[in-house]
């Protein structure tokens, strides 16, 4: 009680000095509150990305692995390489399901592709002739790349695998009301708008395709999409590369493949893993389960980290600003304490002469600073809490806007909230999981930014800074001799 009483008397007697110290601590408290709030908010956004952006692992053909045992400069080496290439063991859906049983894999999806000819529709192509002396002389050229079959059918196992729609390469221009309810449950297709125009097709029309054995397969059109990837289209073509691509579900194509041995489909799986660090372990497990070693695993780690780079930059800036603020604030408080001790040497000498111990004197000086600091921290936390929301949202504004725009664009790629763009009908996929884009919104209340965690961190940092800056008074009091102090005073 004696210590606190004397500390309070000293604070009220030296108002100017303590107001100055309090003002410095208040500024530090405001800066710390804002930077801690931004830091925690940025961490929440990064965690949000981590929880929504799936950690993906895919299989990629590695030509270097295949060619490492051959010298293709010699005829024998070329023949061996050719034989090796022709006998590469491909993987099946059963293999994919087996791979998915590996411990570190959470789930999987895949695309399945095969080719068929048209029965009641024509392939979108127009023969053109190049001028003599132009691109290959006067040879005729097809509007689309020649292939043994007319149409490529791409089947998706789920919305998660529809990467062309997710990244905006394809966008829906027309779609039926119940498209997303039936597309994965039967012979339904989305077709390119160029193919639709070329064959005068519209929604709900039936198209027939056939294999080389003239077996016929019927599909119903439930959506028409546009290909936005103009850069990769052939410069000799008036059609996009996907003009003759039909989008459907994987099960429909697997069924066709199983019914006809002459059809050879290809599968492209994506595995959702628990941690990127386990990719190498998963690859070894795949080899043990029979995967040909010409295949290697790849992850989307670089892409995922790029998605939060701007948020990480904001967090790094906030952390750096916090450290600089604490260093400067600590130095200023340390100097003020040294000046305070010098000005109060006589007071210290009197107290020591009348028998007050060094420990009690030290505790009194520290208590004075702690009381001033506590009041300043509370006021600073309140001021910081008031302005931390607009400051943090301003710094994160671009990231929030980019996320919202990406999410809105994602919905438009799939045909809007529920069908044609701008219409609210039907049932859409769950974009929270399908798109890999979290829902980031500006914070609506102070509690969303400055919470009990920020206040606790502020108090710990503030009080620790005060104690560290009080070292000057602690050391000085221990060194002072009361007789010497009084002698110098006289």
C-alpha positions in Angstrom: 0.0 0.0 0.0 2.9 2.4 0.9 4.4 1.8 -2.6 1.2 2.4 -4.5 0.3 5.5 -2.3 3.8 7.1 -2.9 3.5 6.2 -6.6 0.2 7.9 -7.0 1.4 11.0 -5.1 4.5 11.2 -7.4 2.3 10.9 -10.5 0.0 13.7 -9.5 2.9 15.9 -8.4 4.7 15.5 -11.7 1.8 15.8 -14.2 3.8 17.2 -17.1 6.4 14.4 -17.2 3.8 11.7 -16.8 1.5 13.1 -19.4 4.5 13.1 -21.8 5.2 9.4 -21.0 1.5 8.6 -21.2 1.2 10.3 -24.6 4.2 8.3 -26.0 2.7 5.0 -24.6 -0.7 6.0 -26.0 0.8 6.4 -29.5 2.6 3.1 -29.2 -0.7 1.5 -28.1 -2.6 2.9 -31.0 0.0 1.7 -33.5 0.2 -1.7 -31.9 -3.5 -2.1 -31.8 -3.8 -1.3 -35.5 -0.9 -3.5 -36.6 -1.9 -6.4 -34.4 -5.5 -6.2 -35.8 -4.2 -6.1 -39.4 -1.8 -8.9 -38.6 -4.5 -11.1 -37.1 -7.0 -10.2 -39.9 -4.4 -11.1 -42.6 -3.8 -14.4 -40.8 -7.5 -15.1 -40.8 -7.6 -14.5 -44.5 -4.6 -16.7 -45.2 -6.2 -19.4 -43.1 -9.4 -18.9 -45.0 -7.6 -19.5 -48.2 -5.8 -22.5 -46.8 -9.1 -24.1 -45.7 -10.9 -23.4 -49.0 -8.2 -23.7 -51.6 -7.7 -27.4 -51.9 -4.2 -28.8 -51.9 -4.2 -30.6 -55.2 -2.0 -33.3 -56.6 -2.0 -34.4 -60.2 -0.1 -37.0 -62.3 2.2 -35.7 -65.1 4.0 -37.7 -67.8 7.8 -37.2 -67.4 9.7 -37.7 -70.6 13.0 -37.4 -68.9 12.2 -40.3 -66.7 11.3 -42.3 -69.8 14.4 -41.4 -71.8 17.0 -41.6 -69.1 17.9 -45.2 -70.0 18.2 -44.6 -73.8 20.5 -42.8 -76.1 18.3 -41.7 -78.9 21.2 -40.7 -81.1 21.6 -44.3 -82.2 19.1 -46.4 -84.1 19.0 -49.1 -81.4 18.3 -46.5 -78.7 15.5 -44.9 -80.8 13.9 -48.3 -81.3 14.1 -49.1 -77.5 12.6 -45.7 -76.7 9.8 -46.2 -79.2 9.0 -49.6 -77.7 9.1 -48.2 -74.2 6.8 -45.4 -75.2 4.3 -47.7 -76.8 4.2 -50.0 -73.8 3.8 -47.4 -71.0 1.3 -48.8 -68.6 -1.7 -46.4 -68.4 -3.8 -46.1 -65.3 -7.6 -46.9 -65.1 -10.4 -45.7 -62.9 -9.8 -48.7 -60.7 -6.2 -47.6 -60.4 -7.3 -44.1 -59.5 -9.5 -45.5 -56.8 -6.6 -47.6 -55.5 -4.3 -44.6 -55.4 -7.0 -42.6 -53.5 -6.7 -45.1 -50.6 -3.2 -43.8 -49.8 -3.1 -42.4 -46.3 -2.5 -38.7 -47.1 -5.2 -38.4 -49.7 -8.5 -36.8 -48.6 -10.5 -37.1 -51.8 -10.2 -37.1 -55.5 -12.0 -36.2 -58.8 -11.2 -36.7 -62.5 -12.0 -36.0 -66.1 -12.6 -38.7 -68.6 -12.1 -38.1 -72.4 -12.9 -40.1 -75.5 -13.7 -39.4 -79.2 -16.8 -40.2 -81.3 -18.2 -39.3 -84.7 -21.3 -37.3 -85.4 -24.4 -39.1 -86.6 -27.0 -36.3 -86.9 -24.6 -33.4 -86.4 -21.6 -32.2 -88.4 -18.2 -31.3 -87.2 -17.6 -27.6 -87.1 -15.0 -27.1 -89.8 -14.5 -25.1 -93.0 -12.0 -25.9 -95.7 -9.8 -23.0 -96.6 -7.0 -22.6 -99.2 -4.0 -20.5 -98.4 -2.6 -18.2 -101.1 0.3 -19.6 -103.1 3.5 -18.8 -101.3 1.6 -18.3 -98.0 1.9 -20.6 -95.0 2.8 -23.8 -96.7 2.0 -22.9 -100.3 -1.4 -23.9 -101.8 -2.1 -26.8 -99.6 -5.7 -27.1 -98.3 -6.2 -26.6 -94.6 -9.0 -27.6 -92.3 -10.6 -25.1 -89.9 -9.9 -27.4 -87.0 -7.1 -29.9 -86.3 -7.6 -33.1 -88.2 -8.4 -36.1 -86.1 -9.6 -39.6 -86.7 -12.9 -38.8 -84.9 -15.2 -35.8 -85.2 -15.8 -34.9 -81.6 -14.0 -35.0 -78.3 -16.1 -35.7 -75.3 -14.8 -34.5 -71.9 -16.6 -35.9 -68.9 -16.2 -34.4 -65.4 -16.7 -36.4 -62.3 -17.8 -33.3 -60.3 -18.0 -29.5 -60.4 -14.5 -29.5 -58.8 -13.0 -31.0 -61.9 -14.5 -28.4 -64.3 -11.3 -26.4 -64.5 -12.1 -24.7 -67.8 -15.3 -23.1 -66.3 -13.5 -22.4 -63.0 -10.7 -20.5 -64.6 -12.9 -18.7 -67.1 -11.7 -20.4 -70.3 -15.4 -21.5 -70.8 -18.4 -19.4 -69.8 -22.0 -20.4 -70.1 -24.1 -18.4 -72.6 -27.3 -20.5 -72.3 -28.4 -23.2 -69.8 -31.6 -25.0 -68.9 -33.3 -24.6 -65.6 -32.4 -28.0 -64.3 -29.0 -28.4 -65.9 -27.0 -28.6 -62.6 -29.5 -31.1 -61.2 -29.1 -33.6 -64.1 -25.7 -33.0 -65.8 -24.0 -35.6 -63.7 -26.7 -38.2 -63.9 -27.2 -39.2 -67.5 -26.5 -38.5 -71.2 -26.5 -34.7 -71.1 -24.0 -32.3 -72.7 -22.9 -28.7 -72.9 -21.8 -27.8 -76.4 -19.8 -24.9 -77.8 -21.9 -22.0 -79.2 -20.0 -22.2 -82.5 -21.0 -25.9 -82.9 -24.6 -25.0 -82.0 -24.7 -22.2 -84.6 -23.0 -24.4 -87.2 -25.7 -27.1 -86.8 -28.6 -24.8 -85.8 -28.9 -26.5 -82.4 -30.6 -25.1 -79.3 -31.3 -26.2 -75.7 -33.1 -29.5 -75.2 -32.2 -30.7 -78.7 -31.0 -34.3 -79.0 -27.8 -35.1 -80.8 -26.5 -38.6 -81.8 -22.9 -39.7 -81.9 -21.4 -43.0 -83.0 -18.2 -45.0 -82.6 -16.2 -46.7 -85.3 -18.4 -49.7 -85.1 -21.4 -47.4 -85.8 -22.9 -47.9 -82.3 -25.1 -44.9 -81.6 -25.2 -42.8 -78.4 -27.8 -40.1 -77.8 -27.2 -37.0 -75.7 -29.5 -34.1 -74.8 -28.2 -30.5 -74.9 -28.7 -28.7 -71.6 -26.2 -25.9 -72.0 -24.3 -23.9 -74.5 -20.9 -22.4 -73.6 -18.5 -19.9 -75.1 -14.7 -20.5 -75.4 -12.8 -17.3 -74.3 -9.4 -18.7 -75.1 -8.8 -17.0 -78.5 -5.0 -17.0 -78.2 -4.6 -20.7 -78.5 -6.9 -21.1 -81.5 -5.3 -22.0 -84.8 -4.6 -18.9 -86.9 -5.9 -20.8 -89.9 -9.2 -21.6 -88.2 -12.4 -19.6 -87.9 -13.4 -21.9 -85.0 -12.1 -22.1 -81.5 -10.1 -25.2 -80.4 -13.1 -26.4 -78.3 -15.7 -26.0 -81.2 -16.0 -29.7 -81.4 -15.7 -30.4 -77.7 -18.7 -31.8 -75.9 -18.9 -31.5 -72.1 -20.7 -34.1 -70.1 -20.2 -36.3 -67.0 -17.5 -38.9 -66.6 -19.9 -41.8 -65.7 -21.6 -41.5 -69.1 -18.3 -41.8 -70.9 -17.1 -44.6 -68.7 -20.2 -46.5 -69.5 -19.7 -46.0 -73.3 -16.0 -47.1 -72.9 -17.0 -50.3 -71.0 -19.5 -51.2 -73.6 -17.1 -51.1 -76.5 -13.6 -52.4 -76.5 -12.6 -50.4 -79.6 -13.0 -47.1 -77.7 -10.0 -46.0 -75.7 -10.7 -43.3 -73.2 -8.2 -41.3 -71.2 -8.5 -40.3 -67.5 -7.0 -37.3 -65.8 -7.2 -37.5 -62.0 -6.8 -34.8 -59.3 -6.2 -35.8 -55.7 -6.9 -33.6 -52.7 -4.1 -34.1 -50.2 -3.7 -33.1 -46.5 -0.3 -31.4 -46.9 2.0 -30.4 -49.7 5.0 -31.8 -47.7 3.5 -35.4 -48.2 3.7 -35.2 -52.1 6.9 -37.2 -52.3 5.6 -39.9 -49.9 2.4 -40.1 -51.9 4.4 -40.6 -55.2 6.3 -43.5 -53.6 3.0 -45.0 -52.5 1.6 -44.7 -56.1 4.6 -46.5 -57.5 4.1 -49.3 -54.9 0.5 -49.6 -56.1 1.7 -50.0 -59.7 2.0 -46.5 -61.2 4.5 -46.5 -64.1 7.6 -44.5 -63.0 7.4 -42.4 -66.2 4.7 -40.5 -64.3 5.5 -38.0 -61.5 3.2 -36.1 -59.1 2.8 -32.3 -59.3 0.9 -30.0 -56.8 -0.8 -26.6 -57.1 1.3 -25.2 -54.2 2.7 -22.4 -56.2 -0.7 -21.4 -57.5 -2.2 -21.5 -54.1 0.5 -19.4 -52.5 0.2 -16.8 -55.3 -3.4 -16.4 -54.3 -2.5 -15.0 -50.9 0.7 -13.2 -51.8 -0.9 -9.7 -51.5 -2.3 -10.6 -48.1 1.1 -11.9 -46.9 2.6 -8.6 -48.1 0.2 -6.7 -45.9 0.9 -8.9 -43.0 4.6 -8.6 -43.5 4.3 -4.8 -43.6 2.2 -4.8 -40.4 4.8 -7.0 -38.6 7.7 -4.8 -39.7 5.8 -1.6 -38.7 5.1 -3.2 -35.3 8.7 -4.0 -34.7 9.9 -0.6 -35.7 7.3 1.1 -33.4 8.3 -1.0 -30.4 12.0 -0.4 -31.0 11.6 3.4 -31.3 9.0 3.5 -28.4 11.3 1.4 -26.2 14.3 3.6 -26.8 12.3 6.8 -26.1 10.8 5.4 -22.9 14.3 4.3 -21.8 15.7 7.7 -22.3 12.8 9.4 -20.5 13.3 7.1 -17.5 17.0 7.9 -17.3 16.2 11.6 -17.3 13.5 11.0 -14.7 15.9 9.2 -12.4 18.5 12.0 -12.7 16.0 14.6 -11.8 14.8 12.6 -8.8 18.2 11.7 -7.4 17.8 13.8 -4.3 14.4 12.3 -3.6 15.9 8.8 -3.9 18.7 9.9 -1.5 16.1 11.1 1.1 14.1 7.9 0.9 17.2 5.8 1.3 18.4 7.9 4.2 15.2 7.4 6.2 15.4 3.6 5.6 13.4 2.8 2.5 14.9 -0.3 0.9 16.2 -0.3 -2.7 13.6 -2.9 -3.6 10.7 -0.8 -2.4 12.1 2.3 -4.2 12.5 0.2 -7.4 8.9 -1.1 -7.1 7.6 2.4 -6.5 9.3 3.8 -9.7 8.1 0.8 -11.8 4.6 1.1 -10.3 4.4 4.8 -11.4 5.3 3.8 -14.9 2.9 0.8 -14.9 0.0 2.9 -13.7 0.6 5.6 -16.4 1.1 2.9 -19.0 -2.0 1.0 -18.0 -4.2 4.1 -18.4 -2.5 5.0 -21.7 -2.8 1.4 -23.0 -6.6 1.3 -22.3 -7.1 4.7 -24.1 -4.8 3.7 -26.9 -6.6 0.3 -27.4 -9.9 2.2 -27.6 -8.6 4.7 -30.2 -6.9 1.9 -32.1 -10.0 -0.2 -32.1 -12.0 2.7 -33.5 -9.6 3.3 -36.5 -8.3 -0.3 -37.0 -11.3 -1.4 -39.0 -11.1 1.2 -41.7 -7.3 1.1 -41.8 -7.2 -2.7 -42.1 -10.0 -2.8 -44.7 -8.3 -0.1 -46.7 -5.0 -2.0 -46.8 -6.8 -5.2 -47.6 -9.3 -3.5 -49.9 -7.8 -4.7 -53.2 -7.6 -8.3 -52.0 -11.2 -8.2 -50.8 -12.4 -6.7 -54.1 -10.3 -9.1 -56.2 -11.8 -12.1 -54.3 -15.4 -10.8 -54.6 -14.8 -10.1 -58.4 -13.3 -13.6 -58.8 -16.2 -15.2 -57.0 -18.8 -13.3 -59.1 -16.9 -14.1 -62.3 -16.9 -17.8 -61.3 -20.7 -17.8 -61.0 -21.0 -16.1 -64.4 -18.7 -18.7 -65.9 -21.1 -21.4 -64.8 -24.2 -19.5 -66.0 -24.9 -17.0 -63.2 -26.6 -17.6 -59.8 -29.0 -20.1 -61.3 -29.0 -20.4 -65.1 -28.5 -17.7 -67.6 -26.4 -14.8 -66.5 -28.4 -12.4 -64.4 -31.2 -14.8 -63.6 -31.9 -16.3 -60.2 -33.2 -19.8 -60.9 -32.1 -23.5 -60.7 -29.6 -25.0 -58.5 -25.9 -24.1 -58.7 -22.8 -25.9 -57.5 -21.2 -25.1 -54.1 -18.6 -22.5 -55.1 -17.2 -22.4 -51.6 -15.5 -25.7 -52.4 -15.6 -25.9 -56.2 -13.8 -22.6 -56.9 -11.0 -22.6 -54.4 -12.0 -18.9 -53.7 -13.0 -18.1 -50.1 -15.7 -15.6 -49.3 -13.8 -12.5 -48.2 -15.9 -9.6 -47.0 -15.2 -6.2 -45.4 -15.6 -6.5 -41.6 -18.9 -5.1 -40.3 -18.0 -4.7 -36.7 -15.0 -3.7 -34.5 -15.1 -7.1 -32.8 -14.2 -8.7 -36.1 -10.9 -7.0 -36.1 -10.0 -6.0 -32.4 -11.0 -8.9 -30.2 -9.8 -10.3 -26.9 -6.8 -11.8 -28.6 -5.6 -8.4 -29.8 -6.2 -6.8 -26.4 -4.3 -9.5 -24.6 -1.4 -9.2 -27.1 -1.4 -5.5 -26.6 -1.3 -5.6 -22.9 1.5 -8.2 -22.9 3.5 -6.1 -25.4 2.8 -2.8 -23.6 3.6 -4.0 -20.1 6.7 -5.8 -21.3 7.9 -2.7 -23.0 7.4 -0.7 -19.9 9.3 -3.2 -17.7 12.1 -3.3 -20.2 12.4 0.5 -20.3 12.3 0.6 -16.5 15.7 -1.2 -16.4 17.3 2.3 -16.3 15.6 3.2 -13.0 16.2 -0.3 -11.5 19.9 -0.2 -12.2 20.3 3.5 -11.1 18.6 3.0 -7.8 20.7 0.0 -7.0 23.9 1.9 -7.7 23.0 5.2 -5.9 24.6 5.8 -2.5 22.2 8.0 -0.3 25.1 9.8 1.4 26.8 10.6 -1.9 23.5 11.9 -3.3 22.9 14.2 -0.4 26.4 15.4 -0.4 26.2 16.3 -4.0 22.9 18.1 -3.4 24.4 20.2 -0.7 
